[in-house]
Amino acid sequence: MKVSKVRVHDLDESIIASGYPMRTELKERDVTDKDMKRCRNLTEACRENNAHGQFLSGMLVSFDLTCTNKMWVEMERYRFMTFVSSQSTMHRIAKFDLQSSYNEYVDPRVIEIMEELKKEYEANPTPENYLKLLYTNPAGFELTARLTTNYRCLRNIYTQRCNHRLPEWREFCEWLETLPYAREFIMN
């Protein structure tokens, strides 16, 4: 699992906006200690009523994530995780360097079978040979996608996955801990 090209947007703006429900006038200003206290209280209240964490939806994060097919299947369950674009086994499985595309848990015998199927397809590029190659590909195959999401979704992922059986999820949660205000708004 690898995260790269990270961009975080609208943290301060969302912290300030968390106070809009109680304001009649809005002024341009910097984040104050009072704003941070309110946001910590709202985040704490998320445990009882997730609506209190709405301001977290404005804290945007974009990044490239490289992980296995197994993790991608589970990632797709998060409704507010938007896939910008991703590598495709459907279009390019026969073009990947298979030896470097699998994680350490893929049995070398399976990689040998994949290499054989790839050679069979290259020698005889029929739809059937392509499908054999595509459908034999194991869950430990790694692909990269560009994603956009928000702190509210990342908080949900952290809560559900920080002690997950799949090591990639635990690594992803460790990365989440490095984001600005992670302790206050994601890990709380």
Buried (B, 14 or more C-beta within 10 A) or exposed (E): BEBEEEEBEBBBBBBBBBBEEEEEEEEEEEBEEEBBEBBBEBBEEBEEEEEBBBBBBBBBBBBBBBBBBBBBEBBEEBEEBEEEEBBEBEEEBBEBEBEEBBBEEBEEEBBEBBEEBBEBBEEEEEEEBBEBBBEBBBBBBBBBBBBBBBBBBBBBBBBBBBEBEBEBBBBBBEBBEEBBBBEBBBBB
